[in-house]
Amino acid sequence: MSSNQLDKKSEAWSALFSEPMSDLVKRYTSSVFFDKRMWRADIAGSLAHAQMLAAQKIIGADDLAAIQKGMAQITQEIESGTFEWKLDLEDVHLNIEARLTQLVGDAGKRLHTGRSRNDQVATDVRLWLREEIDTLAPLLRQMQSALLDVAAQNVETILPGFTHMQVAQPVSFAHHMLAYVEMFARDEERLADVRRRVNRLPLGAAALAGTSYPLDREMVARTLGFDGVCQNSLDAVSDRDFAIEFASFASITMMHVSRLAEEIVLWMSQNFGFINLADRYCTGSSIMPQKRNPDVAELARGKSGRVVGHLMGLLTLMKGQPLTYNKDNQEDKEPLFDTVDTVRDTLRIMAEMAGGIVVKKEAMEAAALKGYATATDLADYLVKKGLPFRDAHEVVAHAVKSAIQLGVDLSELPLESLKAFNASIEQDVFDVLTLRGSLNARNVLGGTAPVQVLKQIERHRARLA
């Protein structure tokens, strides 16, 4: 096929076709205006393939040199914005190949020896995604570091811990922040695990059955930094598990982001008043001049649904496909691209915003006093005095009921009133009924006692160093 024929391939794919593609079909099937972002991966894969073809004596050294020179010029044209992306050429691969053939002639035509667009696109997507994964991993660490900074400043800050959105027990605000550090640490582990399965080379599978040319697939894998090659040609061209797995990682990460964002929205509201955010992360109202809306947090919460939707879309895309490659797979790129963009931008802005949280310590502590947060401590106190826990639980329920009727906290009940519920209660009960006493009592690995929280901060700092 001549370069002019390649340029006009959409008019008739080959001599087999008797009429050109309609303009409507051309627009409907084209992917070039979104998949062109993979151009670096496409050129890298092509150069590695060409080097291997030359090493295997499938193409000559002159052809290799011409391909390398042509690709260098194409790279310069794309970077400078002078490269002409053509709808007629459908995708990034054919656009680059057509331009290469214009520049270097027959050498450009020989580049496609031993490969198909099926294994080529699978390779490009993996190369592109691997690079994006390597940019996301530091952002996950930035997120953890930002939360650690907030935690380090608030080890002694008391926050009401909630279950069922009811005040449950007092916790250190630092301990609460460390819960999110744990979540994002797991996300980092998941991302590293995804990368291992992304980093396998499909190139050499050709259309679906492999090729009769004596390719050295391991050489290409080494050149491109892959950990290994896909071992089954049918699976190599049709597998999109790696994209689905990445979308699953992204959905879990965005779910964690959304939970944090939800708490930030709640904590900033007047009903809680636990924190403040910098003005640059808030917006006003077009009608209510008093409003400071946490739009960044709300939008991050909303974007989690977008990413989860992409995961569902990719799963649905693949569920009905027979082996091997089908045109359906063109639809894997836009959701994957948008997922990467959304997670990257969200992690960056959330790390900045969360790292600048201003904590209203007095408001947090006052809220912890409203929900009888030390009731469990009183039950534990009675157990240590010899009462079975279930009996202690019932005693404390009566004490809380009395405190509610009187409109006071448990710690504000006189000793005589407390003793009326159980005679074993002594003056030392007030040591456990304070918020700080409750915090300090939970001095167990993973607990909220400040001494334990400090150890966890040290552990995370060392891990992230």
ABEGO torsion letter per residue (X at the ends): XBAAAAAAAAABABAABABBBBAAAAAAABAAAAAAAAAAAAAAAAAAAAAAAAAAGABBAAAAAAAAAAAAAAAAAAAAGABBBBAAAGBAAAAAAAAAAAAAEAAAAAAABGBBAAAAAAAAAAAAAAAAAAAAAAAAAAAAAAAAAAAAAAAABBBBBBBGGBBABBBBAAAAAAAAAAAAAAAAAAAAAAAAAABBBABGAEAAAEBABBBBAAAAAAAAGBABBBABAAAAAABAAAAAAAAAAAAAAAAAAAAAAAAAAAAABAAAGABBBBAAABBBBAABAABBBBAAAAAAAAAAAAAAAAAAAAAAAAAABBOBBBAAAAAAAAAAAAAAAAAAAAAAAAAAAAAABBBBAAAAAAAAAAAGAAAAAAAAAAAAAGBBAAAAAAAAAAAAAAAAAAGBBAAABBAAAAAAABAABBAAAAAAABAAAAAAABBBBGBABAAAAAAAAAAAAAAAX
